[in-house]
Amino acid sequence: MCNSFYKFSIDAKFRGANEICGISGCNLVTARELMNNLPGILPKRLYKHQYQRLVISLKKAVAKAILIINNERGT
C-alpha cells in the first residue's frame, strides 16, 4: 500500500524549503529536512504574521499546509 499524500515532486520540495527558509529564518538544511520528512514540525517559534504568511506561501508553492499551534510556553 502506498500513501501518496506526502510525495511531492523535487521542484515542490525545493520551493517549499525555500519558502520555509525565507519566511521563518531557519537555515536551508533544516527546511529541506522538514520537506523531506513530512508531516513535520518546524523547530522554530514564529510570530503570527510569519506563520500565516508561511501557510499561504506553502499552499501556493506546494500543495496543502495546515497550522497547529503549540501553546506551550518555552524558555
C-alpha positions as protocol buffer text, in pm:
chain_id: "A"
residue {
  index: 1
  type: MET
  ca { x: 0 y: 0 z: 0 }
}
residue {
  index: 2
  type: CYS
  ca { x: 136 y: 341 z: -93 }
}
residue {
  index: 3
  type: ASN
  ca { x: 46 y: 668 z: 73 }
}
residue {
  index: 4
  type: SER
  ca { x: 99 y: 936 z: -191 }
}
residue {
  index: 5
  type: PHE
  ca { x: -27 y: 1230 z: 17 }
}
residue {
  index: 6
  type: TYR
  ca { x: 322 y: 1339 z: 120 }
}
residue {
  index: 7
  type: LYS
  ca { x: 502 y: 1260 z: -204 }
}
residue {
  index: 8
  type: PHE
  ca { x: 592 y: 1583 z: -374 }
}
residue {
  index: 9
  type: SER
  ca { x: 798 y: 1650 z: -680 }
}
residue {
  index: 10
  type: ILE
  ca { x: 1157 y: 1758 z: -634 }
}
residue {
  index: 11
  type: ASP
  ca { x: 1058 y: 2105 z: -751 }
}
residue {
  index: 12
  type: ALA
  ca { x: 778 y: 2128 z: -492 }
}
residue {
  index: 13
  type: LYS
  ca { x: 1016 y: 2024 z: -213 }
}
residue {
  index: 14
  type: PHE
  ca { x: 1271 y: 2279 z: -332 }
}
residue {
  index: 15
  type: ARG
  ca { x: 1017 y: 2562 z: -347 }
}
residue {
  index: 16
  type: GLY
  ca { x: 865 y: 2465 z: -13 }
}
residue {
  index: 17
  type: ALA
  ca { x: 1204 y: 2458 z: 159 }
}
residue {
  index: 18
  type: ASN
  ca { x: 1291 y: 2797 z: 13 }
}
residue {
  index: 19
  type: GLU
  ca { x: 963 y: 2943 z: 141 }
}
residue {
  index: 20
  type: ILE
  ca { x: 1020 y: 2799 z: 489 }
}
residue {
  index: 21
  type: CYS
  ca { x: 1376 y: 2931 z: 497 }
}
residue {
  index: 22
  type: GLY
  ca { x: 1285 y: 3276 z: 371 }
}
residue {
  index: 23
  type: ILE
  ca { x: 988 y: 3335 z: 598 }
}
residue {
  index: 24
  type: SER
  ca { x: 1097 y: 3164 z: 919 }
}
residue {
  index: 25
  type: GLY
  ca { x: 1466 y: 3250 z: 908 }
}
residue {
  index: 26
  type: CYS
  ca { x: 1571 y: 2890 z: 976 }
}
residue {
  index: 27
  type: ASN
  ca { x: 1864 y: 2750 z: 782 }
}
residue {
  index: 28
  type: LEU
  ca { x: 1810 y: 2581 z: 448 }
}
residue {
  index: 29
  type: VAL
  ca { x: 1927 y: 2240 z: 571 }
}
residue {
  index: 30
  type: THR
  ca { x: 1655 y: 2237 z: 839 }
}
residue {
  index: 31
  type: ALA
  ca { x: 1392 y: 2346 z: 588 }
}
residue {
  index: 32
  type: ARG
  ca { x: 1494 y: 2074 z: 341 }
}
residue {
  index: 33
  type: GLU
  ca { x: 1492 y: 1808 z: 614 }
}
residue {
  index: 34
  type: LEU
  ca { x: 1142 y: 1918 z: 710 }
}
residue {
  index: 35
  type: MET
  ca { x: 1018 y: 1896 z: 350 }
}
residue {
  index: 36
  type: ASN
  ca { x: 1176 y: 1552 z: 309 }
}
residue {
  index: 37
  type: ASN
  ca { x: 1017 y: 1419 z: 630 }
}
residue {
  index: 38
  type: LEU
  ca { x: 658 y: 1544 z: 613 }
}
residue {
  index: 39
  type: PRO
  ca { x: 447 y: 1565 z: 817 }
}
residue {
  index: 40
  type: GLY
  ca { x: 678 y: 1751 z: 1048 }
}
residue {
  index: 41
  type: ILE
  ca { x: 721 y: 2031 z: 1296 }
}
residue {
  index: 42
  type: LEU
  ca { x: 927 y: 2339 z: 1229 }
}
residue {
  index: 43
  type: PRO
  ca { x: 1168 y: 2365 z: 1524 }
}
residue {
  index: 44
  type: LYS
  ca { x: 1143 y: 2742 z: 1540 }
}
residue {
  index: 45
  type: ARG
  ca { x: 891 y: 2974 z: 1701 }
}
residue {
  index: 46
  type: LEU
  ca { x: 715 y: 3211 z: 1465 }
}
residue {
  index: 47
  type: TYR
  ca { x: 514 y: 3527 z: 1508 }
}
residue {
  index: 48
  type: LYS
  ca { x: 152 y: 3522 z: 1396 }
}
residue {
  index: 49
  type: HIS
  ca { x: 220 y: 3713 z: 1074 }
}
residue {
  index: 50
  type: GLN
  ca { x: 506 y: 3473 z: 991 }
}
residue {
  index: 51
  type: TYR
  ca { x: 307 y: 3153 z: 1028 }
}
residue {
  index: 52
  type: GLN
  ca { x: 12 y: 3299 z: 838 }
}
residue {
  index: 53
  type: ARG
  ca { x: 239 y: 3403 z: 552 }
}
residue {
  index: 54
  type: LEU
  ca { x: 415 y: 3065 z: 561 }
}
residue {
  index: 55
  type: VAL
  ca { x: 91 y: 2868 z: 534 }
}
residue {
  index: 56
  type: ILE
  ca { x: -29 y: 3085 z: 244 }
}
residue {
  index: 57
  type: SER
  ca { x: 305 y: 3055 z: 64 }
}
residue {
  index: 58
  type: LEU
  ca { x: 325 y: 2679 z: 112 }
}
residue {
  index: 59
  type: LYS
  ca { x: -28 y: 2634 z: -18 }
}
residue {
  index: 60
  type: LYS
  ca { x: 74 y: 2820 z: -334 }
}
residue {
  index: 61
  type: ALA
  ca { x: 416 y: 2658 z: -371 }
}
residue {
  index: 62
  type: VAL
  ca { x: 350 y: 2300 z: -272 }
}
residue {
  index: 63
  type: ALA
  ca { x: 4 y: 2166 z: -204 }
}
residue {
  index: 64
  type: LYS
  ca { x: -156 y: 2155 z: 137 }
}
residue {
  index: 65
  type: ALA
  ca { x: -37 y: 2317 z: 457 }
}
residue {
  index: 66
  type: ILE
  ca { x: -205 y: 2335 z: 793 }
}
residue {
  index: 67
  type: LEU
  ca { x: -110 y: 2510 z: 1112 }
}
residue {
  index: 68
  type: ILE
  ca { x: -117 y: 2351 z: 1453 }
}
residue {
  index: 69
  type: ILE
  ca { x: -44 y: 2599 z: 1728 }
}
residue {
  index: 70
  type: ASN
  ca { x: 156 y: 2476 z: 2023 }
}
residue {
  index: 71
  type: ASN
  ca { x: 61 y: 2691 z: 2321 }
}
residue {
  index: 72
  type: GLU
  ca { x: 341 y: 2563 z: 2546 }
}
residue {
  index: 73
  type: ARG
  ca { x: 548 y: 2841 z: 2694 }
}
residue {
  index: 74
  type: GLY
  ca { x: 915 y: 2759 z: 2648 }
}
residue {
  index: 75
  type: THR
  ca { x: 1218 y: 2923 z: 2799 }
}
